[in-house]
Amino acid sequence: MTIASLTQLICFVVLAATVVLGGLGVVLLPNIVYSAFLLGGVFLAVAGLYLLLNASFVAAAQVLVYVGAVNVLILFAIMLVNKREDLSAIPSLGLRRFLSASVCAGLLLLLLRVAFTTAWPLPGPEPVGEEATIRIGEHFFSDYLLPFEVASVLLLMAMIGAIVLARRDVFSTDVITGEPADQGLLEKGRSPLLIETPSTTQAPSGR
Amino acid sequence: MTSTFSWLAQADGGLPLQAFLAIAASLFCIGVWGLINSRNAVRVLMSIELMLNAVNINLMAFSSYVDGQLIRGQVFAIFVITVAAAEAAVGLAILLSLYRNRETVDMERFNLLRW
């Protein structure tokens, strides 16, 4: 075993342990802030796995988008909705967890069996290695041009949709009466539509 | 160290494809379990991100091992990352508006459309 392959092996073992243990921590830790930071660690470890697969561009995109955007977004959401609440007990929670864990273990066994028994067409063509970024650019502007453009439209739609869903101010007023127009569904101050006990959660008026 | 993990390496010293597939399968199953069992809605979104990452690992592994010249898997992985970012933004916005209406993030109490 050469020194290069040994280094690769050690990196893979460390990254794989980080991914699996971090994923378990994300799911199992009681404090959700710890979960969010562990999720960032999992994303970084997955980026490391991409680097092991000679995909530097996707690894960079993973770090930028997942660690830089999605994880920060999740942390902000935690800060915005982080209310200490005592969750009401559910009957037979243990049984439920056990059943779902056994279903997931069965799924894992199935996937592992598929992975280890299928005759993959290996070895495939020689990997392009460092030229991967060039190839990805060629794909984006030739045979994957339409999905690329559709993805940009999708991002725009998601951005506008997120703004509209998360906003709380009234941004349009009736021209004649000067009153807020048609924002009742988004506006908590007017009528909390879905709340079971409206008296306890009235927002301060005059917004 | 070498002898402990030497079964992971192939004859030529490289990592086998199955190692990546096994990691991805484990991460996916962890994500499924978290998706079913989380009571905090933010944690549900985090579990979905874990599952998307597991799929991405699979795509990248196949792209490198089976489709080494065209690397279509990497292109797919970038599209998945894009859609995941959009999904996270919209999901967290929905969660925020839900929290404003119901004053909770407990999944068990989001049962308005449940028979």
Contacts between the chains, C-beta under 8 A, distances in Angstrom:
chain1	res1	chain2	res2	distance
A	1	B	2	6.3
A	1	B	6	6.8
A	1	B	9	6.6
A	1	B	13	5.8
A	2	B	13	5.7
A	4	B	13	7.5
A	5	B	9	6.1
A	5	B	13	3.2
A	5	B	14	6.5
A	6	B	2	6.5
A	8	B	13	7.9
A	8	B	14	7.3
A	8	B	15	6.3
A	9	B	5	5.7
A	9	B	6	7.9
A	9	B	8	6.1
A	9	B	9	5.7
A	9	B	15	7.0
A	10	B	1	7.1
A	10	B	5	8.0
A	12	B	8	7.2
A	12	B	15	5.6
A	12	B	19	6.6
A	13	B	5	5.7
A	13	B	8	7.4
A	16	B	19	7.4
A	16	B	23	4.9
A	19	B	23	5.9
A	19	B	26	7.8
A	19	B	27	5.8
A	20	B	23	6.9
A	20	B	26	5.2
A	20	B	27	6.8
A	20	B	30	7.3
A	23	B	26	7.5
A	23	B	27	5.2
A	23	B	30	4.2
A	23	B	31	7.1
A	23	B	50	5.5
A	24	B	30	5.9
A	26	B	30	7.8
A	26	B	34	6.9
A	26	B	43	7.7
A	26	B	46	5.6
A	26	B	47	7.4
A	26	B	50	6.4
A	27	B	30	5.7
A	27	B	31	7.7
A	27	B	33	6.2
A	27	B	34	3.5
A	27	B	37	7.6
A	27	B	38	7.2
A	27	B	43	7.4
A	27	B	47	6.4
A	27	B	50	7.7
A	32	B	40	5.6
A	32	B	42	6.0
A	32	B	43	6.0
A	35	B	43	6.2
A	35	B	46	6.3
A	36	B	42	7.8
A	36	B	46	7.0
A	39	B	46	5.3
A	39	B	49	6.8
A	39	B	50	7.5
A	42	B	27	7.9
A	42	B	50	6.9
A	42	B	53	7.1
A	43	B	53	6.9
A	46	B	53	5.1
A	46	B	56	7.1
A	46	B	57	6.3
A	49	B	20	7.0
A	49	B	23	7.2
A	49	B	57	6.1
A	49	B	60	7.5
A	50	B	60	5.6
A	52	B	15	7.2
A	53	B	20	7.4
A	53	B	60	5.2
A	53	B	61	6.4
A	53	B	63	7.7
A	53	B	64	4.3
A	54	B	64	6.2
A	55	B	60	5.7
A	55	B	63	7.5
A	55	B	64	6.9
A	55	B	71	7.8
A	55	B	74	5.5
A	55	B	77	7.9
A	57	B	74	7.4
A	58	B	60	6.5
A	58	B	74	5.2
A	58	B	77	5.4
A	58	B	78	6.2
A	58	B	81	7.8
A	61	B	78	6.0
A	61	B	81	5.7
A	62	B	56	7.8
A	62	B	81	6.5
A	65	B	81	5.1
A	65	B	82	7.7
A	65	B	84	7.7
A	65	B	85	5.3
A	66	B	49	7.4
A	66	B	53	7.6
A	66	B	81	7.1
A	66	B	84	7.6
A	69	B	85	5.9
A	69	B	88	7.8
A	70	B	49	6.4
A	70	B	84	6.8
A	70	B	85	5.9
A	70	B	88	4.6
A	73	B	88	5.7
A	73	B	89	6.5
A	73	B	92	5.7
A	74	B	42	6.4
A	74	B	45	6.7
A	74	B	46	6.3
A	74	B	49	7.9
A	74	B	88	7.1
A	74	B	92	7.0
A	76	B	92	7.8
A	77	B	42	5.6
A	77	B	45	7.8
A	77	B	92	4.4
A	77	B	95	6.2
A	77	B	96	6.7
A	78	B	42	5.6
A	80	B	96	6.1
A	80	B	99	7.6
A	81	B	41	7.9
A	81	B	42	6.9
A	81	B	95	6.7
A	81	B	96	6.7
A	81	B	99	4.5
A	81	B	105	5.2
A	83	B	103	7.6
A	83	B	104	7.6
A	83	B	105	7.6
A	85	B	104	6.2
A	85	B	105	7.9
A	85	B	106	6.9
A	87	B	39	5.6
A	87	B	106	5.7
A	87	B	108	7.6
A	88	B	106	7.7
A	88	B	108	7.2
A	90	B	108	6.4
A	96	B	37	7.4
A	97	B	37	5.7
A	100	B	33	6.0
A	100	B	36	4.5
A	100	B	37	5.8
A	101	B	33	6.1
A	104	B	29	4.5
A	104	B	30	7.8
A	104	B	32	5.2
A	104	B	33	4.5
A	104	B	36	7.9
A	105	B	29	7.3
A	107	B	28	7.9
A	107	B	29	5.5
A	107	B	32	6.7
A	108	B	25	5.7
A	108	B	26	6.4
A	108	B	29	4.2
A	111	B	21	7.6
A	111	B	25	3.8
A	111	B	28	7.1
A	111	B	29	7.4
A	112	B	21	7.9
A	112	B	22	5.9
A	112	B	25	5.7
A	115	B	18	5.2
A	115	B	21	3.8
A	115	B	22	6.1
A	115	B	25	6.5
A	116	B	18	5.5
A	116	B	22	8.0
A	120	B	17	5.9
A	120	B	65	7.3
A	120	B	66	6.4
A	121	B	66	5.9
A	122	B	17	6.4
A	122	B	65	6.2
A	122	B	66	7.0
A	123	B	65	7.6
A	124	B	65	5.8
A	124	B	66	4.3
A	124	B	67	6.4
A	124	B	68	5.2
A	125	B	67	7.3
A	125	B	68	4.3
A	125	B	69	4.4
A	126	B	68	5.6
A	126	B	69	7.1
A	127	B	64	5.5
A	127	B	65	7.9
A	127	B	68	3.7
A	127	B	69	7.9
A	127	B	71	8.0
A	128	B	68	6.4
A	128	B	69	6.2
A	128	B	71	6.3
A	132	B	71	5.7
A	132	B	74	6.3
A	135	B	70	7.3
A	135	B	71	5.3
A	135	B	74	7.9
A	136	B	71	6.9
A	136	B	74	5.7
A	136	B	75	5.9
A	136	B	78	7.0
A	139	B	70	7.9
A	139	B	71	7.8
A	139	B	72	7.1
A	139	B	75	4.8
A	140	B	75	7.1
A	144	B	75	5.6
A	147	B	79	6.2
A	151	B	79	6.0
A	151	B	82	4.8
A	151	B	83	7.4
A	154	B	82	7.2
A	154	B	83	6.9
A	154	B	86	5.7
A	155	B	82	6.5
A	155	B	85	7.4
A	155	B	86	5.7
A	157	B	86	7.8
A	158	B	85	7.8
A	158	B	86	3.5
A	158	B	87	7.7
A	158	B	89	5.4
A	158	B	90	5.2
A	159	B	86	8.0
A	159	B	89	6.8
A	161	B	90	5.5
A	161	B	93	7.1
A	162	B	89	4.3
A	162	B	90	5.3
A	162	B	92	7.5
A	162	B	93	4.0
A	163	B	93	7.7
A	165	B	90	7.0
A	165	B	93	3.8
A	165	B	94	5.8
A	165	B	96	7.4
A	165	B	97	5.2
A	166	B	92	7.7
A	166	B	93	4.0
A	166	B	96	4.8
A	166	B	97	6.4
A	168	B	100	6.9
A	186	B	97	7.1
A	188	B	100	5.1
A	188	B	101	7.0
A	192	B	101	6.1
A	193	B	101	6.5
A	194	B	101	4.4
A	194	B	102	5.7
A	194	B	112	6.4
A	195	B	101	6.4
A	195	B	102	6.3
A	195	B	103	7.0
A	201	B	103	5.6
